[in-house]
Amino acid sequence: MAESLAKRLIEAGVHFGHRASRWNPKMSPYIYARKNLIHIIDIRETIRGLLRAEKFVQQIAAHGGQILFTGTKRQASDTIEREALRCQMPFISERWLGGTLTNFRTIRSRLGRLEELEAIRGGDELATYSKKMQSSLNREYRKMYRNLNGMRTMSRLPECVFVVDPRKEKNAIREAQKLGITTVALIDTDCDPDSVDLPIPGNDDGIRSVELIVSLLADAINRGRAEAPTAKGEKVGKSKASESAGEKDPAGAGVEAAAE
């Protein structure tokens, strides 16, 4: 399994780092070599970080927790949205609004405004406004939809924030740290691994690399979500089995009769 995973990672170019002149010295434990002025990431370290992250997000999903997917750079935006929708988790793929976590109450109120605008646009009320007002409302709706649509299902603060490139998403990392929220990140050789709790060393600029890492985490979340109802079902099944056993057990009936 590890060999097949390593092969997939190499084929996706996850092992390609940044130019050696742009490296962060703290990433040295995760660097295997330097070739043609480019750092090569140790794929074994990538697998270790990935397996730890998969186990962690799977446990969160199994307990009904939420993982906020964050990636606003061009190479990650579409992938973040697609995979977050696939595993039914909130996401931010366009722009990180200041205070998304630290001022979450205000963000929730803006989501209420977004739903209000959708109701206006979907009904006959829009026609009662002037053309200038209609244009203003449509412009406000497009802006809010672009920035807030991915957080509709986030009724509370997430248990984990997954980030592609913590240098780009430094505000997300800073807010998560301030609130004590665990951070998981795909980090390249120009990043600081100490800024995140669970780093996954890998290429955060390649589209195929980002797609593979994010899809593997989404698969782990789906496995965790599948485990949650199974565990509840087993408890219910055991209780029903014990009830039926008590009904059929003559010894149990005798004890009940004696108690009466």
TAJO-V286151 format. One record per residue. N is the residue number from 0. SS is DSSP state (H for helix, E for strand, - for the rest). PSI is psi as a letter, one per 20 degrees, with the letter a starting at -180 (* if undefined). D_LAST is the distance of its C-alpha to the last C-alpha in whole Angstrom. Layout:
{{N:SS:PSI:D_LAST} {N:SS:PSI:D_LAST}}
This chain:
{{0:-:g:61} {1:H:h:63} {2:H:g:66} {3:H:h:65} {4:H:g:64} {5:H:g:67} {6:H:g:70} {7:H:g:68} {8:H:g:69} {9:H:g:72} {10:H:h:73} {11:-:i:72} {12:-:k:74} {13:-:h:71} {14:-:i:73} {15:E:p:76} {16:E:a:77} {17:E:r:79} {18:E:q:83} {19:H:h:83} {20:H:i:85} {21:H:j:82} {22:-:q:79} {23:-:p:77} {24:H:h:78} {25:H:i:74} {26:H:j:73} {27:H:h:75} {28:H:i:72} {29:H:j:71} {30:E:p:75} {31:E:g:76} {32:E:r:80} {33:E:p:83} {34:E:p:84} {35:-:l:87} {36:-:j:86} {37:E:p:83} {38:E:p:80} {39:E:p:78} {40:E:p:74} {41:-:o:72} {42:H:h:70} {43:H:h:68} {44:H:h:67} {45:H:g:66} {46:H:g:64} {47:H:g:62} {48:H:h:62} {49:H:g:61} {50:H:h:58} {51:H:g:57} {52:H:g:57} {53:H:g:55} {54:H:g:52} {55:H:g:52} {56:H:h:52} {57:H:g:50} {58:H:g:47} {59:H:g:48} {60:H:h:47} {61:H:h:44} {62:-:j:43} {63:-:j:44} {64:-:r:47} {65:-:q:51} {66:E:p:54} {67:E:o:57} {68:E:p:60} {69:E:p:63} {70:-:o:67} {71:-:i:70} {72:-:q:72} {73:H:h:74} {74:H:h:73} {75:H:i:69} {76:H:g:69} {77:H:g:68} {78:H:g:66} {79:H:g:64} {80:H:g:63} {81:H:g:63} {82:H:h:60} {83:H:h:58} {84:H:h:58} {85:H:h:57} {86:-:j:54} {87:-:l:53} {88:-:q:54} {89:-:q:56} {90:E:q:60} {91:E:o:63} {92:-:i:66} {93:-:g:69} {94:-:p:69} {95:-:o:67} {96:-:p:67} {97:-:p:67} {98:-:j:64} {99:-:h:62} {100:-:g:59} {101:-:h:61} {102:-:l:61} {103:H:h:58} {104:H:g:57} {105:H:h:61} {106:H:g:61} {107:H:h:57} {108:H:h:59} {109:H:h:62} {110:H:h:60} {111:H:h:59} {112:H:h:63} {113:H:g:63} {114:H:h:60} {115:H:g:62} {116:H:h:65} {117:H:h:64} {118:H:h:63} {119:H:g:66} {120:H:h:68} {121:H:i:65} {122:-:a:66} {123:-:i:69} {124:H:h:69} {125:H:h:71} {126:H:i:74} {127:H:i:74} {128:-:q:76} {129:-:r:79} {130:H:h:80} {131:H:g:81} {132:H:h:77} {133:H:g:76} {134:H:g:78} {135:H:g:76} {136:H:g:73} {137:H:h:73} {138:H:g:75} {139:H:g:72} {140:H:g:69} {141:H:g:71} {142:H:g:71} {143:H:h:67} {144:H:g:66} {145:H:h:68} {146:H:h:67} {147:H:i:63} {148:H:h:62} {149:H:i:60} {150:H:j:58} {151:-:h:56} {152:-:i:53} {153:-:n:53} {154:-:i:51} {155:-:r:51} {156:-:q:53} {157:-:q:53} {158:-:i:51} {159:E:q:54} {160:E:p:58} {161:E:p:60} {162:E:p:64} {163:E:o:67} {164:-:n:70} {165:-:i:69} {166:-:g:72} {167:-:h:72} {168:-:l:69} {169:H:h:69} {170:H:h:68} {171:H:g:65} {172:H:g:64} {173:H:g:65} {174:H:h:63} {175:H:g:60} {176:H:h:61} {177:H:h:61} {178:H:i:57} {179:-:k:56} {180:-:p:56} {181:E:p:56} {182:E:p:59} {183:E:p:60} {184:E:q:64} {185:E:o:66} {186:E:p:69} {187:-:a:73} {188:-:i:75} {189:-:j:76} {190:-:r:73} {191:-:o:71} {192:H:h:68} {193:H:i:67} {194:H:i:67} {195:-:q:63} {196:-:g:60} {197:E:n:60} {198:E:q:64} {199:E:n:64} {200:E:p:68} {201:-:r:70} {202:-:o:72} {203:-:j:71} {204:-:h:75} {205:-:p:74} {206:H:g:73} {207:H:h:71} {208:H:g:70} {209:H:g:68} {210:H:g:67} {211:H:g:65} {212:H:g:64} {213:H:h:62} {214:H:h:61} {215:H:h:59} {216:H:h:57} {217:H:h:56} {218:H:g:55} {219:H:h:53} {220:H:g:52} {221:H:h:51} {222:H:g:49} {223:H:g:47} {224:H:h:46} {225:H:h:45} {226:H:h:43} {227:H:g:41} {228:H:h:39} {229:H:g:38} {230:H:g:36} {231:H:h:34} {232:H:h:34} {233:H:h:33} {234:H:g:30} {235:H:g:29} {236:H:g:29} {237:H:g:27} {238:H:g:24} {239:H:h:24} {240:H:g:24} {241:H:h:21} {242:H:g:19} {243:H:h:20} {244:H:h:20} {245:H:h:16} {246:H:h:16} {247:H:i:18} {248:-:o:17} {249:H:h:15} {250:H:h:14} {251:H:h:13} {252:H:h:11} {253:H:h:10} {254:H:g:9} {255:H:g:6} {256:H:g:5} {257:H:h:5} {258:H:h:4} {259:-:*:0}}
